[in-house]
Amino acid sequence: MGRNRGAHIGQALRALHTRKGTIKCEDRVQSLSHFAQRVVTLAAGLSEGGGLQPGDRVAIASLNSEWYLEWFFAVTCAGGIVAPLNYRWSVEEASEAVKQIGATMLVLDQTCLQQWPDLHTRCRLLRLQILLGPGLNCSSSLVNPDEVLTWAGSKQELDLKWAPDSIALICFTSGTTGSPKGVAISHNALVVQSLAKIAVIGYNSSDVYLHISPLCHIGGISSALANVMVGASHVILPKFHAAAVFDAIRNHDVTSMIIVPAMLADLVATSASSIGAFSSRHSFTSIRTLLNGAGGIPALLLDSTRLLFPNAELFSAYGMTEACSSMSFIPVDEQDSTGQLGGVCVGKAAPHVELRIGQPVTEQKSIDSHENSSPESVLFREGQVFTRGPHVMEYYWGLPSETANVLSADGWLATGDVGWMDEAGRLWLLGRSKDVIKSGGENVYASEVENVLMKHPGMLSVAVVGIPDERLTEMVVAFVRLRDKWIWEDKYQGKLSVTGASNQIQLEDYRGNRVVSQIELRIHCQQLGLSRYKVPRLILVNKEPFPTTSTGKIKKNLVRRMALERLAKNRSRMEAGDIKSWTGAEPLEQSPSTRSRL
């Protein structure tokens, strides 16, 4: 046990001794060669003096730092399994995760120590705690990393060890319902996924990669490993702050980073607020690649992104934790939403990835039923997306029943997404199988409706849910948040019967605010090709941000509850004609100068 089992992420360290790049975090700088040697020594110290055995689980709770990367590699080189904890969790969530995987060692920084001061007392199996940071005076229950370095003694050579099943990482999902599950990911999966990003995105040793995605998430981990493998330089931000991102790009000539739409929106807003308007003088020309890792980028945001990063090639990736990050890639310029069956095109599978379309959602059976054990793709037929290949997780840690529900005996993983394949082999996503609204005998995919609504210039964010309805089974309801300088007018009510662009209603009040209404949004949906049964029958305004998971996914169960509470509270007022209480919007202030632009 513990010896050569194939690929190992630590194999990338050998090449770093000849690389010229650096790793920078705050005011600290070290060469890649020095980083690699520290990892080797820490791994030896963990094995020799720390008692770490192959297969032992080590939880890491920390903001991004070079120390985080050191310990990620050191633990896995010693045969341990790294289990990152999300620093945004409560102490109850963190302790539950530690207990779930049976971690015996905890590595944490000052931020998480202050946030979870009693974590170690809640987790009785923990026998060793490491406090990250230079020159820290640790209490008797905490060990300084410098002490671990001394445990190595004379052992200064890289001696790679493997955990059972070659597991390197337990990465927790951020499901929108229920508790996160620990996804067991192998060395082989991490290596092939990193190679895919190198091949598709084109990372190389001349890159300066900016870490802004948390290293507790699979996207941040996978891209970090890819850039270690090619010998790129690294600039690490402990947490995402738009101003800090701009400073890092300017000061270090950053060339690449991964991003999500919420981060892009913050960057655009911060840049606009500081300069008043975009211009080439305020753009960041060193950025050559941006990888979007979470959903589509609205058209207005994409236009602003191109002005902000004019030399950047933008890619979008489709992936999930259970697939060790990305399964398909597509240049954003090629991303399309005009397919025959709708949805958003997420591109072709990475070279090592198989993608197939299984049964239609309404006919799905267990993962190992005869029909689904080897799903056969049929062009232009919607169904659940399956994937197979070396990137797929080994199992959910300690959850065999849950594993059997999504992973077949011959390696097919049910992603939980619904989509279809076109004749070019491109995958089109329609939404989550659990996020399907059954309305009037038809399937309505919430994400498809959300994508259409987000193309309206007044939308900041959107959440679409289904709520019980006696006639339709479920009614399509949209919650919307408006951008600044947009206000809501719900004067226009009634049956949607016009579709022509000349009939689109758009108002502007006497203060120059742009006005949007429920009827306008419904017309907008139909003009962009959304079938009438998919158009929301009710649109509600939400002033506060939607409840989300730690990775920014909207918690639809809570949004659905919000909708039901709004309906129950205001039904009688609606019947009395009180529109404001029904929609949650301020009515348009009437004025002689209010005008319609038809």
C-alpha positions in Angstrom: 0.0 0.0 0.0 1.2 3.5 -0.7 3.5 2.8 -3.7 3.2 3.5 -7.4 -0.3 3.4 -8.7 0.1 5.5 -11.8 -0.3 9.3 -12.1 0.4 11.5 -9.1 0.0 15.3 -8.9 3.4 15.4 -7.1 5.2 14.4 -10.3 4.9 18.0 -11.5 7.2 19.1 -8.7 10.3 17.6 -10.3 10.2 20.0 -13.2 9.8 23.1 -11.0 13.5 22.9 -10.0 14.4 24.2 -13.5 11.6 26.7 -13.8 12.2 30.5 -13.5 8.8 31.4 -12.3 7.7 32.7 -8.9 4.8 32.5 -6.4 3.7 35.8 -4.9 1.1 36.3 -2.1 0.7 39.7 -0.4 4.3 40.9 0.3 5.9 37.4 0.1 7.7 36.0 -2.9 9.4 32.6 -3.5 10.8 30.9 -6.5 9.1 27.8 -7.9 12.3 25.8 -7.1 12.1 26.9 -3.4 8.3 26.1 -3.3 9.0 22.6 -4.6 11.8 21.9 -2.1 9.5 23.1 0.8 6.8 20.7 -0.4 9.3 17.8 -0.5 10.6 18.6 3.0 7.0 19.0 4.5 6.0 15.7 3.0 9.0 14.0 4.5 8.3 15.7 7.9 4.6 14.5 7.8 5.7 10.9 7.1 8.6 10.8 9.5 7.5 12.8 12.5 3.9 13.5 11.9 2.8 9.9 11.6 0.9 10.5 8.4 0.0 7.2 6.8 -1.2 6.7 3.2 -5.0 7.2 3.2 -5.1 9.5 6.2 -7.4 12.5 5.6 -6.1 16.0 6.3 -8.6 18.9 6.4 -7.4 22.3 5.2 -9.3 25.4 6.3 -7.6 28.6 5.0 -7.9 31.5 2.7 -5.8 31.3 -0.5 -2.1 31.5 0.0 1.2 29.9 -1.1 1.0 27.9 2.2 -2.3 26.4 1.1 -0.6 25.2 -2.1 2.4 23.8 -0.2 0.3 21.8 2.1 -2.0 20.6 -0.7 1.0 19.1 -2.4 2.8 18.0 0.7 -0.1 16.0 2.1 -0.7 14.2 -1.2 3.0 13.5 -1.8 3.1 11.8 1.6 0.1 9.6 0.6 -2.5 11.6 2.5 -5.9 12.8 1.2 -6.5 16.5 1.2 -10.0 17.7 2.2 -10.5 21.4 1.8 -13.1 23.1 4.0 -15.0 26.1 2.8 -14.0 29.1 5.0 -17.5 30.5 4.5 -19.1 27.6 6.4 -20.3 27.8 10.0 -18.4 25.9 12.6 -21.3 23.3 12.6 -20.9 22.7 8.9 -17.1 22.5 9.2 -17.2 20.1 12.1 -19.7 17.9 10.3 -17.5 17.7 7.3 -14.4 16.8 9.4 -16.4 14.0 11.1 -17.9 12.7 7.9 -14.5 11.9 6.4 -12.7 11.0 9.7 -9.9 13.5 9.3 -7.1 13.1 11.8 -5.2 16.2 11.0 -6.3 19.9 10.5 -4.3 22.6 8.8 -5.8 26.1 9.2 -4.8 29.8 9.1 -5.5 32.6 11.5 -8.7 33.6 9.8 -10.3 30.1 10.2 -8.9 29.7 13.7 -10.6 32.9 14.8 -13.8 31.9 13.0 -13.8 28.3 14.4 -12.0 28.5 17.7 -13.6 25.4 19.1 -13.5 23.2 15.9 -10.9 20.9 17.4 -13.0 20.3 20.5 -15.9 19.3 18.3 -13.8 16.8 16.3 -12.3 14.2 18.7 -10.4 12.3 16.0 -8.1 15.2 15.3 -4.6 14.4 16.7 -2.6 17.1 15.0 -3.3 20.7 14.2 -1.1 22.9 12.0 -1.4 26.7 12.1 -0.3 28.4 8.9 1.7 31.6 8.9 5.3 32.8 9.5 6.8 33.2 12.9 3.6 32.4 14.8 3.7 31.6 18.5 1.4 28.6 18.6 -0.4 27.3 21.6 0.4 23.8 23.0 -2.4 22.3 20.8 -1.1 23.9 17.6 2.1 23.1 15.6 4.0 25.6 13.4 4.8 24.5 9.9 8.5 25.3 10.5 8.5 22.6 13.2 7.1 20.1 10.6 10.1 20.9 8.4 12.5 19.8 11.1 10.8 16.4 11.4 12.1 15.5 7.9 15.6 15.1 9.2 18.0 14.2 6.4 15.2 13.1 4.0 15.2 15.7 1.3 14.2 13.6 -1.8 10.8 13.4 -3.3 9.3 10.0 -2.3 5.8 9.8 -3.7 3.2 7.7 -1.9 -0.4 6.9 -2.9 -3.5 6.6 -0.8 -5.8 3.5 -1.3 -7.7 3.8 -4.6 -5.2 6.6 -5.6 -7.5 9.1 -3.9 -5.8 12.6 -3.7 -8.7 14.8 -2.8 -12.1 14.9 -1.1 -13.8 17.9 -2.4 -17.2 18.8 -1.0 -20.1 19.6 -3.3 -22.1 22.8 -2.8 -25.5 21.4 -3.5 -28.4 23.7 -3.4 -30.3 21.4 -1.1 -29.1 19.1 1.7 -25.7 18.7 3.2 -22.5 18.8 1.0 -21.1 15.4 0.1 -17.4 14.5 0.0 -16.4 13.7 -3.6 -13.4 11.4 -3.7 -11.2 12.3 -6.6 -8.1 10.4 -7.8 -4.6 11.6 -8.8 -5.3 10.5 -12.3 -8.5 12.6 -12.5 -6.7 15.7 -11.3 -3.8 15.2 -13.8 -5.9 14.5 -16.9 -8.2 17.5 -16.1 -5.2 19.8 -15.7 -3.8 18.5 -19.0 -7.1 19.3 -20.7 -7.0 22.9 -19.5 -3.4 23.2 -20.7 -4.4 21.8 -24.1 -7.6 23.9 -24.5 -6.8 27.1 -22.7 -3.1 27.1 -23.6 -1.5 27.7 -20.2 2.3 27.8 -20.5 5.4 28.7 -18.5 5.2 32.4 -19.6 1.9 32.9 -17.9 1.3 34.8 -14.8 -1.8 33.2 -13.3 -3.9 35.1 -10.8 -5.6 33.0 -8.1 -9.0 34.6 -7.3 -11.1 31.4 -7.2 -11.1 29.8 -3.7 -8.8 26.8 -3.5 -11.5 24.9 -1.6 -13.5 24.6 -4.9 -12.7 22.2 -7.6 -12.4 24.9 -10.3 -9.7 26.8 -8.3 -7.9 23.5 -7.5 -7.9 22.2 -11.1 -6.6 25.5 -12.6 -4.0 25.9 -9.9 -2.6 22.4 -10.7 -2.6 23.1 -14.4 -0.5 26.2 -13.9 1.9 24.3 -11.5 2.3 21.6 -14.2 3.4 24.1 -16.9 5.7 26.1 -14.5 3.7 29.3 -14.7 4.2 32.1 -12.2 1.5 32.6 -9.6 -0.1 35.6 -7.9 -2.3 34.7 -5.1 -5.1 36.8 -3.6 -6.4 35.5 -0.2 -9.9 36.5 -1.2 -11.6 38.1 -4.2 -11.8 41.9 -4.0 -12.3 43.8 -7.3 -9.8 46.6 -6.4 -7.2 44.0 -5.3 -7.6 42.2 -8.6 -6.9 45.4 -10.6 -3.9 46.1 -8.5 -2.5 42.6 -9.0 -3.0 42.8 -12.8 -1.3 46.1 -13.0 1.6 45.3 -10.6 2.4 41.8 -11.9 1.3 41.8 -15.6 -1.2 39.0 -15.0 -2.0 37.0 -18.1 -4.7 34.6 -17.0 -7.3 33.9 -14.4 -10.6 32.0 -14.0 -13.7 33.9 -13.3 -17.4 33.6 -12.7 -20.1 36.0 -13.8 -20.6 37.5 -10.4 -16.9 38.4 -10.2 -17.0 39.9 -13.6 -19.9 42.0 -12.7 -18.0 43.3 -9.6 -15.0 44.1 -11.7 -17.0 46.0 -14.3 -18.9 47.9 -11.7 -15.8 48.8 -9.8 -14.0 49.9 -12.9 -17.0 52.0 -14.0 -17.4 53.7 -10.6 -13.7 54.6 -10.5 -13.4 56.0 -14.0 -17.0 57.0 -14.8 -16.9 55.3 -18.2 -14.9 52.7 -20.1 -12.2 53.6 -22.4 -9.0 52.0 -23.8 -6.9 54.0 -21.4 -8.4 52.1 -18.5 -8.3 48.6 -19.9 -6.0 45.8 -18.8 -4.1 44.6 -21.9 -1.9 42.0 -20.2 -4.8 39.5 -19.7 -4.7 37.0 -22.6 -7.1 34.3 -21.3 -10.2 34.3 -19.1 -11.9 31.1 -18.3 -15.5 31.5 -17.1 -16.4 28.6 -14.9 -20.0 29.1 -13.8 -22.9 29.7 -16.3 -23.4 32.1 -19.1 -22.3 35.7 -19.3 -25.1 38.2 -20.0 -24.6 40.1 -23.2 -24.2 43.5 -21.6 -21.7 42.1 -19.1 -19.8 40.4 -21.9 -19.5 43.7 -23.9 -18.1 45.5 -20.8 -15.7 42.6 -20.2 -14.3 42.9 -23.7 -13.7 46.6 -23.1 -12.0 45.9 -19.8 -9.8 43.1 -21.1 -9.5 43.8 -24.8 -6.7 41.2 -25.6 -8.3 38.4 -23.7 -9.6 35.2 -25.3 -12.7 34.2 -23.3 -13.7 30.6 -22.7 -16.6 29.0 -20.9 -16.3 25.6 -19.3 -19.0 23.2 -18.3 -18.2 21.0 -15.3 -19.0 19.8 -11.8 -17.2 18.6 -8.7 -18.1 15.0 -9.4 -16.3 15.3 -12.8 -13.2 16.9 -11.3 -14.1 20.3 -12.9 -14.5 20.9 -16.6 -16.0 18.4 -19.1 -16.4 20.7 -22.1 -15.0 24.0 -23.3 -16.1 26.6 -25.8 -14.8 30.1 -26.8 -17.4 32.6 -25.6 -17.7 34.1 -29.1 -19.0 30.7 -30.3 -21.5 30.3 -27.5 -24.9 30.1 -28.9 -28.5 30.1 -27.6 -30.4 29.5 -30.9 -30.3 25.8 -31.1 -33.1 23.6 -32.5 -34.2 22.5 -29.0 -33.2 25.6 -27.1 -30.7 25.8 -24.2 -27.1 27.1 -24.2 -24.3 25.5 -26.2 -21.4 24.5 -23.9 -19.2 23.1 -26.6 -17.5 19.8 -27.3 -16.2 17.3 -24.8 -12.5 17.5 -23.7 -10.4 14.9 -25.4 -10.5 12.3 -22.6 -14.2 12.9 -21.8 -17.2 10.9 -23.1 -20.6 12.7 -23.0 -23.9 11.0 -23.8 -27.6 11.8 -23.6 -29.6 9.3 -21.7 -33.4 8.8 -21.3 -35.7 11.8 -21.2 -36.2 13.1 -17.8 -39.8 11.9 -17.5 -38.6 8.3 -18.2 -35.5 8.0 -16.1 -34.9 4.9 -14.0 -32.1 3.8 -11.7 -28.5 4.5 -12.9 -27.8 0.7 -13.4 -31.1 -0.1 -15.1 -30.8 -1.8 -18.5 -31.6 1.4 -20.4 -29.2 3.7 -18.6 -26.2 1.4 -17.9 -24.7 2.4 -21.3 -26.7 5.5 -22.4 -26.8 5.9 -26.1 -26.8 9.5 -27.5 -29.5 10.3 -30.0 -29.1 13.6 -31.9 -31.7 16.3 -31.2 -33.3 14.4 -28.3 -33.3 15.9 -24.9 -32.4 13.8 -21.9 -30.1 13.6 -18.9 -26.4 14.2 -19.6 -24.0 11.3 -18.7 -20.2 11.4 -18.7 -17.5 8.7 -18.5 -13.7 8.8 -18.4 -10.7 9.1 -16.1 -12.0 12.5 -14.8 -15.0 10.9 -13.0 -15.0 10.7 -9.3 -14.3 7.4 -7.6 -17.3 7.7 -5.1 -18.9 9.8 -2.5 -16.9 9.3 0.6 -18.7 7.0 3.0 -22.0 7.1 1.0 -22.3 4.0 -1.1 -26.0 4.3 -1.7 -25.7 7.9 -2.9 -22.8 6.8 -5.1 -24.9 4.0 -6.7 -27.6 6.5 -7.5 -25.4 8.5 -9.9 -22.5 6.2 -10.9 -23.1 3.0 -12.9 -21.0 -0.2 -12.7 -19.5 0.6 -16.1 -18.4 4.1 -15.2 -21.2 6.4 -16.4 -21.9 9.4 -14.1 -25.3 10.9 -14.2 -24.7 14.6 -14.0 -28.2 15.7 -13.1 -28.2 18.1 -16.0 -30.6 17.9 -19.0 -29.4 18.7 -22.5 -29.1 17.5 -26.1 -26.4 16.9 -28.7 -26.2 18.5 -32.2 -24.7 17.0 -35.3 -21.4 18.6 -34.7 -21.0 16.8 -31.3 -21.7 20.0 -29.3 -23.6 19.7 -26.0 -26.5 22.0 -25.3 -27.7 22.4 -21.7 -31.3 23.0 -20.9 -31.1 22.9 -17.1 -31.0 20.7 -14.0 -33.2 17.6 -14.0 -34.3 18.6 -10.5 -35.0 22.1 -11.7 -37.7 21.2 -14.2 -41.1 22.8 -13.9 -44.1 20.6 -14.9 -46.6 23.1 -16.3 -49.6 22.1 -18.3 -48.1 18.7 -19.3 -44.9 20.3 -20.6 -41.4 20.4 -19.2 -40.1 23.9 -18.6 -36.4 24.2 -17.7 -35.8 27.0 -15.3 -32.4 27.9 -16.6 -33.7 28.3 -20.1 -36.2 30.9 -18.9 -33.6 32.6 -16.8 -31.1 32.9 -19.7 -33.8 34.6 -21.8 -34.8 37.0 -19.0 -31.2 37.9 -18.4 -30.9 39.2 -21.9 -33.1 42.1 -21.0 -30.9 45.1 -20.2 -32.8 45.8 -16.9 -32.0 42.5 -15.3 -29.4 42.2 -12.5 -30.2 38.6 -11.6 -33.1 36.2 -12.1 -34.5 33.1 -10.4 -37.2 31.0 -11.9 -39.2 28.4 -10.0 -42.4 26.4 -10.2 -45.1 26.7 -7.6 -48.2 24.5 -7.2 -51.2 25.3 -9.4 -54.5 23.5 -9.5 -54.9 23.7 -13.3 -51.3 23.6 -14.5 -49.8 21.4 -11.8 -47.0 24.0 -11.5 -47.0 27.6 -12.5 -43.8 29.3 -13.9 -42.8 32.2 -11.6 -39.8 34.5 -12.0 -38.2 36.6 -9.4 -36.1 39.4 -10.8 -33.7 42.0 -9.4 -33.4 45.2 -11.4 -30.2 47.1 -12.2 -29.6 50.6 -11.0 -31.6 53.3 -12.7 -34.3 50.8 -13.5 -37.7 50.9 -11.8 -40.8 48.6 -11.9 -44.2 49.5 -13.3 -46.9 46.9 -13.2 -49.7 49.1 -14.5 -49.9 46.9 -17.6 -51.6 43.6 -16.7 -53.6 41.0 -18.5 -53.3 38.4 -21.2 -50.2 38.5 -23.3 -51.4 38.7 -26.9 -48.9 40.8 -28.8 -45.5 39.7 -30.0 -44.4 42.3 -32.5 -41.4 44.5 -31.7 -43.3 47.6 -32.4 -45.7 46.8 -29.5 -42.9 46.4 -26.9 -43.7 48.7 -23.9 -40.8 50.7 -22.6 -41.2 53.8 -20.4 -39.0 56.4 -18.9 -39.9 58.5 -15.9 -39.3 62.2 -15.5 -36.1 61.5 -13.5 -34.6 59.5 -16.4 -35.0 56.1 -14.8 -35.7 53.4 -17.3 -38.9 51.5 -16.6 -39.7 47.8 -17.0 -43.0 46.1 -16.5 -44.3 42.5 -16.2 -45.9 42.7 -19.6 -42.7 44.0 -21.2 -40.7 41.1 -19.8 -43.2 38.6 -21.0 -43.2 40.1 -24.5 -39.3 40.1 -24.3 -39.4 36.3 -23.6 -41.7 35.6 -26.5 -39.7 37.8 -28.9 -36.6 35.9 -28.1 -38.3 32.6 -29.1 -39.4 31.3 -25.7 -42.5 29.1 -26.2 -45.6 30.6 -24.7 -46.0 27.9 -22.1 -42.5 28.7 -20.8 -43.1 32.4 -20.4 -43.5 33.2 -16.7 -47.2 33.7 -15.7 -46.1 35.8 -12.8 -43.0 38.0 -12.3 -42.1 39.3 -8.9 -39.5 41.9 -8.0 -36.9 41.0 -5.3 -34.8 43.9 -3.8 -32.4 41.7 -1.8 -29.8 39.3 -3.2 -31.1 35.7 -3.7 -30.0 33.1 -1.1 -27.0 31.2 -2.5 -24.6 28.4 -1.7 -20.9 29.1 -1.0 -20.2 28.8 -4.7 -22.9 31.3 -5.7 -25.6 28.8 -6.8 -29.1 30.1 -6.1 -30.9 28.0 -3.5 -34.1 27.3 -5.4 -35.8 25.7 -2.5 -35.6 28.9 -0.6 -36.7 31.0 -3.6 -39.7 28.7 -4.0 -40.6 29.3 -0.4 -40.2 33.0 -0.9 -42.7 32.9 -3.8 -45.2 30.9 -1.8 -44.9 33.2 1.2 -45.4 36.2 -1.1 -48.5 34.7 -2.7 -50.0 33.6 0.6 -49.4 37.0 2.2 -50.6 39.2 -0.6 -53.3 37.2 -2.4 -56.2 39.1 -0.7 -54.5 42.4 -1.5 -54.0 41.4 -5.1 -57.7 40.6 -5.4 -58.3 44.1 -4.0 -56.1 45.6 -6.7 -53.1 46.4 -4.6 -50.4 45.7 -7.2 -47.4 46.9 -5.1 -48.0 44.4 -2.3 -48.4 41.6 -4.9 -45.3 42.2 -7.0 -43.0 43.7 -4.4 -42.4 46.7 -6.6 -42.8 50.4 -6.3 -45.4 51.7 -8.7 -44.3 54.2 -11.3 -44.7 57.8 -10.1 -47.1 59.4 -12.4 -46.1 62.7 -14.0 -47.0 64.7 -17.0 -43.4 64.2 -18.2 -43.7 60.4 -18.1 -43.6 59.3 -21.7 -43.9 56.1 -23.7 -41.4 55.0 -26.3 -43.2 52.5 -28.5 
